[in-house]
Amino acid sequence: MRPPVDFRAHDLGDGRDERWTRWARAQYDALEGSLDLEKAPAVRRLVDRHLPELVPELERLAAAMDRPHAAELLADAVRPPASLFACTQRAVGGELLRNYDFPPDECSGAVLRSGFLRPVLGMSEVVWGLLDGMNGDGLALSLTFGGRQVLGEGLSILLVQRYLLETCGTVGEALAALRGMPIASAQNITLVDGERAATVFVGPDLDAPVLAEDACAANHQHLPVPPAQEEGTRTGARIAAIRAAKSEPEAVRAALLAPPVHVPLGDWGGTLYAAHYRPAAGGVSYLWPDDPAWEQSLYRFEPGPPP
């Protein structure tokens, strides 16, 4: 049974027609009250400095929205980390598989296909930020919370993931782009293309991205995991289980849908979806234990809800 999230696919095209304006204005109207205008100038300076290729698109898309402070909202895309997360992800065989765990009422459930700078398909949050996704060059990525409650002046990981997919075609290009990029909170990014896979740890207190031992992540960055954190999130147990799966996408896929990696809904939330990205083919499957897979593709995209 799917969690109570309104999962729905939206084709935004290149942002030059009513599909973008209709989508973005609705998101703006829902989020306007959460925008921190006092920090907006500092955030915009970071975007201009570190994401320059994205700035013309940001300005163009904001102008099409025709809303006050639309550019500030598109540049921000920040949501504070929760105290409990249980996301898990692994890249294997040129494919990327992940579980996303969060409170259901704080997940947009919006799968977007767009063609701003490159063809991109992914699970969106905060207008055009990305929780996970892939592009037409065969690069896929996803995030998990790094498990450390550290916040600093930096960019939203949701916007950074959008930037990487819009401007990078390989894991190597994405890792190079991340060097020197300030990130507002502790996050783990797993990336994969046809030749390479990697996980990196980023955060406001890290001078540079830290390459993990393998292309696998749960909700910690450094070992040992404190006992209280393990009790609350089982991050060590989950990463052990996902690593124990055979190095085949189907084996990892099965592990995502079973305990301890799949987390039943509780008071704080739980696993809202699993995603299986096949970037070389441009396809993705969104998965739940007892429901049909929701298949989408960069090339055969079907707007609307899952089957």
C-alpha positions as a LaTeX table, in Angstrom:
\begin{tabular}{lrrr}
\hline
Residue & $x$ (\AA) & $y$ (\AA) & $z$ (\AA) \\
\hline
Met1 & 0.00 & 0.00 & 0.00 \\
Arg2 & 1.38 & 3.39 & $-1.00$ \\
Pro3 & 1.80 & 6.04 & 1.71 \\
Pro4 & $-0.63$ & 9.01 & 1.73 \\
Val5 & 1.33 & 11.11 & $-0.76$ \\
Asp6 & $-0.16$ & 12.56 & $-3.95$ \\
Phe7 & 2.40 & 11.15 & $-6.35$ \\
Arg8 & 1.99 & 12.72 & $-9.78$ \\
Ala9 & 4.13 & 13.27 & $-12.88$ \\
His10 & 4.39 & 16.66 & $-14.59$ \\
Asp11 & 6.00 & 17.48 & $-17.94$ \\
Leu12 & 7.40 & 21.02 & $-17.71$ \\
Gly13 & 9.01 & 21.17 & $-21.15$ \\
Asp14 & 11.70 & 23.83 & $-21.43$ \\
Gly15 & 9.84 & 26.26 & $-19.17$ \\
Arg16 & 8.69 & 28.49 & $-22.04$ \\
Asp17 & 4.97 & 27.79 & $-21.95$ \\
Glu18 & 2.05 & 27.47 & $-19.58$ \\
Arg19 & 3.19 & 24.10 & $-18.24$ \\
Trp20 & 5.99 & 25.75 & $-16.25$ \\
Thr21 & 4.01 & 28.81 & $-15.20$ \\
Arg22 & 1.03 & 26.76 & $-14.05$ \\
Trp23 & 3.22 & 24.41 & $-12.03$ \\
Ala24 & 5.58 & 27.02 & $-10.59$ \\
Arg25 & 2.88 & 29.50 & $-9.59$ \\
Ala26 & 1.01 & 26.81 & $-7.66$ \\
Gln27 & 4.21 & 25.84 & $-5.84$ \\
Tyr28 & 5.03 & 29.48 & $-5.13$ \\
Asp29 & 1.60 & 30.14 & $-3.66$ \\
Ala30 & 2.05 & 27.18 & $-1.32$ \\
Leu31 & 5.60 & 28.08 & $-0.27$ \\
Glu32 & 5.71 & 31.87 & $-0.26$ \\
Gly33 & 5.21 & 32.13 & 3.50 \\
Ser34 & 8.27 & 29.96 & 4.18 \\
Leu35 & 10.69 & 32.19 & 2.26 \\
Asp36 & 13.26 & 33.92 & 4.49 \\
Leu37 & 13.78 & 37.24 & 2.71 \\
Glu38 & 16.45 & 38.37 & 5.18 \\
Lys39 & 18.84 & 35.64 & 4.07 \\
Ala40 & 17.83 & 35.81 & 0.41 \\
Pro41 & 20.62 & 38.24 & $-0.68$ \\
Ala42 & 23.33 & 36.03 & 0.88 \\
Val43 & 21.85 & 32.92 & $-0.75$ \\
Arg44 & 21.69 & 34.66 & $-4.12$ \\
Arg45 & 25.35 & 35.67 & $-3.88$ \\
Leu46 & 26.25 & 32.01 & $-3.33$ \\
Val47 & 24.16 & 30.95 & $-6.31$ \\
Asp48 & 25.73 & 33.60 & $-8.56$ \\
Arg49 & 29.23 & 32.55 & $-7.49$ \\
His50 & 28.94 & 28.78 & $-7.43$ \\
Leu51 & 26.12 & 27.95 & $-9.89$ \\
Pro52 & 26.68 & 30.55 & $-12.62$ \\
Glu53 & 25.48 & 28.38 & $-15.51$ \\
Leu54 & 22.11 & 28.04 & $-13.80$ \\
Val55 & 21.58 & 31.77 & $-13.18$ \\
Pro56 & 20.18 & 32.71 & $-16.64$ \\
Glu57 & 17.67 & 29.85 & $-16.44$ \\
Leu58 & 16.72 & 30.84 & $-12.90$ \\
Glu59 & 16.08 & 34.42 & $-14.00$ \\
Arg60 & 14.09 & 33.32 & $-17.05$ \\
Leu61 & 11.94 & 30.87 & $-15.12$ \\
Ala62 & 11.35 & 33.35 & $-12.30$ \\
Ala63 & 10.24 & 36.03 & $-14.78$ \\
Ala64 & 7.75 & 33.58 & $-16.31$ \\
Met65 & 6.25 & 32.94 & $-12.86$ \\
Asp66 & 5.34 & 36.64 & $-12.52$ \\
Arg67 & 5.39 & 36.53 & $-8.74$ \\
Pro68 & 7.26 & 38.77 & $-6.27$ \\
His69 & 10.43 & 37.14 & $-4.93$ \\
Ala70 & 10.12 & 34.21 & $-7.37$ \\
Ala71 & 13.86 & 34.34 & $-8.09$ \\
Glu72 & 14.62 & 34.21 & $-4.35$ \\
Leu73 & 12.46 & 31.11 & $-3.97$ \\
Leu74 & 14.11 & 29.34 & $-6.92$ \\
Ala75 & 17.56 & 30.24 & $-5.57$ \\
Asp76 & 16.78 & 29.07 & $-2.04$ \\
Ala77 & 15.08 & 25.65 & $-2.16$ \\
Val78 & 16.16 & 25.05 & 1.45 \\
Arg79 & 14.35 & 22.75 & 3.86 \\
Pro80 & 15.88 & 22.09 & 7.28 \\
Pro81 & 17.04 & 18.55 & 8.02 \\
Ala82 & 14.78 & 16.50 & 10.24 \\
Ser83 & 16.02 & 14.81 & 13.40 \\
Leu84 & 15.13 & 11.38 & 12.03 \\
Phe85 & 15.82 & 10.11 & 8.55 \\
Ala86 & 16.14 & 6.60 & 7.19 \\
Cys87 & 17.04 & 6.98 & 3.51 \\
Thr88 & 19.32 & 4.38 & 1.93 \\
Gln89 & 20.94 & 4.30 & $-1.52$ \\
Arg90 & 23.40 & 2.30 & $-3.61$ \\
Ala91 & 24.77 & 2.48 & $-7.14$ \\
Val92 & 25.54 & $-0.83$ & $-8.82$ \\
Gly93 & 25.91 & $-2.03$ & $-12.40$ \\
Gly94 & 25.55 & 1.48 & $-13.81$ \\
Glu95 & 22.20 & 1.91 & $-12.05$ \\
Leu96 & 21.07 & 3.83 & $-8.96$ \\
Leu97 & 18.63 & 2.53 & $-6.37$ \\
Arg98 & 17.35 & 4.41 & $-3.33$ \\
Asn99 & 14.69 & 4.61 & $-0.64$ \\
Tyr100 & 13.38 & 8.00 & 0.42 \\
Asp101 & 12.10 & 8.30 & 3.99 \\
Phe102 & 10.29 & 11.38 & 5.26 \\
Pro103 & 7.00 & 12.54 & 6.80 \\
Pro104 & 4.29 & 11.99 & 4.15 \\
Asp105 & 2.72 & 15.43 & 4.56 \\
Glu106 & 6.08 & 17.08 & 3.78 \\
Cys107 & 6.71 & 15.28 & 0.48 \\
Ser108 & 5.46 & 16.79 & $-2.79$ \\
Gly109 & 5.45 & 13.46 & $-4.63$ \\
Ala110 & 6.13 & 15.39 & $-7.84$ \\
Val111 & 8.04 & 13.66 & $-10.62$ \\
Leu112 & 9.18 & 16.30 & $-13.11$ \\
Arg113 & 10.52 & 15.98 & $-16.63$ \\
Ser114 & 12.12 & 19.16 & $-17.95$ \\
Gly115 & 14.38 & 20.42 & $-20.69$ \\
Phe116 & 15.93 & 23.57 & $-19.23$ \\
Leu117 & 19.65 & 23.12 & $-20.00$ \\
Arg118 & 19.54 & 19.33 & $-20.46$ \\
Pro119 & 16.77 & 16.73 & $-20.38$ \\
Val120 & 16.24 & 15.92 & $-16.69$ \\
Leu121 & 13.77 & 13.64 & $-14.91$ \\
Gly122 & 13.52 & 13.32 & $-11.14$ \\
Met123 & 11.57 & 13.52 & $-7.91$ \\
Ser124 & 11.20 & 17.20 & $-7.14$ \\
Glu125 & 10.87 & 19.25 & $-3.96$ \\
Val126 & 10.57 & 23.03 & $-3.41$ \\
Val127 & 9.52 & 23.97 & $-6.98$ \\
Trp128 & 12.48 & 22.62 & $-8.97$ \\
Gly129 & 14.87 & 21.18 & $-6.38$ \\
Leu130 & 15.63 & 17.47 & $-6.75$ \\
Leu131 & 15.69 & 14.63 & $-4.24$ \\
Asp132 & 16.96 & 12.26 & $-6.95$ \\
Gly133 & 17.06 & 12.19 & $-10.71$ \\
Met134 & 18.93 & 11.59 & $-13.97$ \\
Asn135 & 19.71 & 13.45 & $-17.16$ \\
Gly136 & 19.89 & 12.67 & $-20.85$ \\
Asp137 & 23.67 & 12.27 & $-20.72$ \\
Gly138 & 23.38 & 9.16 & $-18.52$ \\
Leu139 & 24.17 & 10.68 & $-15.12$ \\
Ala140 & 21.98 & 9.81 & $-12.10$ \\
Leu141 & 22.21 & 10.95 & $-8.48$ \\
Ser142 & 20.35 & 10.96 & $-5.18$ \\
Leu143 & 20.79 & 12.21 & $-1.64$ \\
Thr144 & 20.50 & 11.03 & 1.93 \\
Phe145 & 20.74 & 13.13 & 5.07 \\
Gly146 & 24.23 & 12.84 & 6.57 \\
Gly147 & 22.96 & 12.30 & 10.10 \\
Arg148 & 24.72 & 15.28 & 11.68 \\
Gln149 & 22.73 & 18.29 & 12.89 \\
Val150 & 25.08 & 20.92 & 11.48 \\
Leu151 & 23.83 & 23.96 & 9.58 \\
Gly152 & 25.82 & 26.74 & 7.97 \\
Glu153 & 25.82 & 29.33 & 5.25 \\
Gly154 & 25.60 & 27.40 & 2.04 \\
Leu155 & 23.52 & 26.15 & $-0.84$ \\
Ser156 & 20.50 & 23.90 & $-0.63$ \\
Ile157 & 21.36 & 20.33 & $-1.59$ \\
Leu158 & 18.09 & 20.24 & $-3.55$ \\
Leu159 & 19.25 & 23.08 & $-5.79$ \\
Val160 & 22.78 & 21.65 & $-6.04$ \\
Gln161 & 21.40 & 18.37 & $-7.37$ \\
Arg162 & 19.38 & 20.28 & $-9.97$ \\
Tyr163 & 22.55 & 22.15 & $-10.95$ \\
Leu164 & 24.63 & 18.99 & $-11.28$ \\
Leu165 & 22.11 & 17.32 & $-13.58$ \\
Glu166 & 21.65 & 20.47 & $-15.66$ \\
Thr167 & 25.38 & 21.06 & $-16.18$ \\
Cys168 & 27.27 & 17.75 & $-15.79$ \\
Gly169 & 27.35 & 14.65 & $-17.97$ \\
Thr170 & 29.56 & 12.34 & $-15.89$ \\
Val171 & 30.37 & 11.46 & $-12.29$ \\
Gly172 & 33.79 & 13.00 & $-12.72$ \\
Glu173 & 32.35 & 16.31 & $-13.88$ \\
Ala174 & 29.89 & 16.35 & $-10.97$ \\
Leu175 & 32.60 & 15.61 & $-8.39$ \\
Ala176 & 34.74 & 18.40 & $-9.83$ \\
Ala177 & 31.79 & 20.80 & $-9.66$ \\
Leu178 & 31.22 & 19.94 & $-5.99$ \\
Arg179 & 34.76 & 20.91 & $-4.97$ \\
Gly180 & 34.66 & 24.21 & $-3.14$ \\
Met181 & 30.86 & 24.37 & $-3.21$ \\
Pro182 & 29.37 & 25.34 & 0.20 \\
Ile183 & 26.49 & 23.09 & 1.27 \\
Ala184 & 24.12 & 24.25 & 4.02 \\
Ser185 & 23.66 & 20.88 & 5.80 \\
Ala186 & 25.27 & 17.46 & 6.12 \\
Gln187 & 24.31 & 15.36 & 3.09 \\
Asn188 & 25.43 & 12.26 & 1.23 \\
Ile189 & 25.27 & 12.20 & $-2.57$ \\
Thr190 & 25.49 & 8.99 & $-4.58$ \\
Leu191 & 26.25 & 9.37 & $-8.30$ \\
Val192 & 26.50 & 6.94 & $-11.19$ \\
Asp193 & 27.14 & 6.99 & $-14.93$ \\
Gly194 & 28.05 & 4.29 & $-17.43$ \\
Glu195 & 31.68 & 4.16 & $-16.28$ \\
Arg196 & 31.81 & 5.13 & $-12.60$ \\
Ala197 & 29.89 & 5.26 & $-9.33$ \\
Ala198 & 30.68 & 7.14 & $-6.12$ \\
Thr199 & 29.26 & 8.47 & $-2.87$ \\
Val200 & 30.53 & 11.70 & $-1.35$ \\
Phe201 & 29.89 & 13.32 & 2.03 \\
Val202 & 29.33 & 17.08 & 2.03 \\
Gly203 & 28.42 & 19.61 & 4.69 \\
Pro204 & 29.06 & 23.13 & 6.02 \\
Asp205 & 31.89 & 21.95 & 8.29 \\
Leu206 & 33.70 & 19.92 & 5.61 \\
Asp207 & 36.41 & 21.76 & 3.67 \\
Ala208 & 35.87 & 19.52 & 0.64 \\
Pro209 & 33.66 & 16.58 & $-0.35$ \\
Val210 & 34.81 & 13.34 & 1.30 \\
Leu211 & 34.77 & 10.28 & $-0.93$ \\
Ala212 & 33.07 & 7.33 & 0.79 \\
Glu213 & 34.48 & 3.80 & 0.72 \\
Asp214 & 31.87 & 2.68 & $-1.83$ \\
Ala215 & 28.89 & 3.96 & $-3.79$ \\
Cys216 & 26.51 & 3.35 & $-0.92$ \\
Ala217 & 24.99 & 5.57 & 1.78 \\
Ala218 & 22.53 & 5.60 & 4.63 \\
Asn219 & 22.38 & 8.35 & 7.28 \\
His220 & 25.86 & 8.70 & 8.67 \\
Gln221 & 29.13 & 10.06 & 7.39 \\
His222 & 31.74 & 9.03 & 9.93 \\
Leu223 & 32.10 & 5.91 & 12.04 \\
Pro224 & 31.41 & 4.85 & 14.68 \\
Val225 & 27.72 & 5.79 & 14.66 \\
Pro226 & 26.61 & 7.03 & 18.11 \\
Pro227 & 24.36 & 4.44 & 19.84 \\
Ala228 & 21.44 & 6.88 & 20.11 \\
Gln229 & 21.58 & 7.58 & 16.38 \\
Glu230 & 21.69 & 3.90 & 15.52 \\
Glu231 & 18.74 & 3.21 & 17.81 \\
Gly232 & 16.69 & 5.98 & 16.19 \\
Thr233 & 17.57 & 5.42 & 12.52 \\
Arg234 & 19.25 & 1.99 & 12.22 \\
Thr235 & 21.60 & 3.59 & 9.73 \\
Gly236 & 24.33 & 1.01 & 10.37 \\
Ala237 & 21.94 & $-1.92$ & 10.01 \\
Arg238 & 20.48 & $-0.51$ & 6.80 \\
Ile239 & 23.79 & 0.14 & 5.09 \\
Ala240 & 24.99 & $-3.32$ & 6.11 \\
Ala241 & 21.86 & $-4.85$ & 4.57 \\
Ile242 & 22.17 & $-2.91$ & 1.31 \\
Arg243 & 25.85 & $-3.81$ & 1.05 \\
Ala244 & 25.06 & $-7.47$ & 1.71 \\
Ala245 & 22.82 & $-7.61$ & $-1.36$ \\
Lys246 & 24.51 & $-9.12$ & $-4.39$ \\
Ser247 & 26.15 & $-6.63$ & $-6.75$ \\
Glu248 & 23.19 & $-6.80$ & $-9.10$ \\
Pro249 & 20.47 & $-4.16$ & $-9.44$ \\
Glu250 & 17.64 & $-6.64$ & $-8.93$ \\
Ala251 & 19.13 & $-7.88$ & $-5.66$ \\
Val252 & 19.53 & $-4.33$ & $-4.37$ \\
Arg253 & 15.99 & $-3.55$ & $-5.52$ \\
Ala254 & 14.65 & $-6.44$ & $-3.46$ \\
Ala255 & 16.61 & $-5.28$ & $-0.41$ \\
Leu256 & 15.09 & $-1.80$ & $-0.68$ \\
Leu257 & 11.60 & $-3.23$ & $-0.34$ \\
Ala258 & 12.30 & $-5.37$ & 2.74 \\
Pro259 & 13.29 & $-4.70$ & 6.38 \\
Pro260 & 15.47 & $-3.20$ & 7.67 \\
Val261 & 15.98 & $-0.96$ & 4.63 \\
His262 & 12.29 & $-0.39$ & 4.04 \\
Val263 & 10.87 & 1.45 & 7.05 \\
Pro264 & 7.12 & 1.12 & 7.78 \\
Leu265 & 5.22 & 4.36 & 8.36 \\
Gly266 & 5.25 & 5.47 & 11.97 \\
Asp267 & 4.61 & 8.64 & 13.94 \\
Trp268 & 7.42 & 10.56 & 12.21 \\
Gly269 & 7.10 & 9.00 & 8.75 \\
Gly270 & 8.79 & 6.15 & 6.96 \\
Thr271 & 9.71 & 4.94 & 3.47 \\
Leu272 & 7.63 & 6.95 & 0.99 \\
Tyr273 & 9.02 & 5.41 & $-2.21$ \\
Ala274 & 11.92 & 3.51 & $-3.68$ \\
Ala275 & 13.43 & 4.54 & $-7.00$ \\
His276 & 15.43 & 2.47 & $-9.48$ \\
Tyr277 & 17.20 & 4.68 & $-12.03$ \\
Arg278 & 18.62 & 3.19 & $-15.23$ \\
Pro279 & 20.31 & 6.30 & $-16.66$ \\
Ala280 & 21.84 & 4.65 & $-19.73$ \\
Ala281 & 18.31 & 3.84 & $-20.92$ \\
Gly282 & 16.71 & 6.97 & $-19.48$ \\
Gly283 & 14.22 & 4.95 & $-17.42$ \\
Val284 & 13.16 & 4.93 & $-13.77$ \\
Ser285 & 10.87 & 2.70 & $-11.71$ \\
Tyr286 & 9.19 & 4.08 & $-8.58$ \\
Leu287 & 8.49 & 1.20 & $-6.24$ \\
Trp288 & 6.35 & 0.18 & $-3.27$ \\
Pro289 & 6.24 & $-3.29$ & $-1.66$ \\
Asp290 & 2.63 & $-4.17$ & $-2.52$ \\
Asp291 & 1.81 & $-1.97$ & $-5.51$ \\
Pro292 & 2.68 & $-2.00$ & $-9.21$ \\
Ala293 & 5.88 & $-0.25$ & $-10.23$ \\
Trp294 & 5.40 & 3.21 & $-11.70$ \\
Glu295 & 7.50 & 3.34 & $-14.86$ \\
Gln296 & 8.66 & 6.63 & $-16.30$ \\
Ser297 & 11.23 & 7.58 & $-18.91$ \\
Leu298 & 12.92 & 10.64 & $-20.33$ \\
Tyr299 & 11.69 & 9.46 & $-23.71$ \\
Arg300 & 8.25 & 8.02 & $-22.92$ \\
Phe301 & 6.93 & 10.19 & $-20.13$ \\
Glu302 & 3.33 & 9.91 & $-18.96$ \\
Pro303 & 1.96 & 12.82 & $-16.87$ \\
Gly304 & $-0.49$ & 11.95 & $-14.14$ \\
Pro305 & $-0.66$ & 9.63 & $-11.12$ \\
Pro306 & 0.84 & 6.14 & $-10.78$ \\
Pro307 & $-1.21$ & 3.19 & $-12.08$ \\
\hline
\end{tabular}
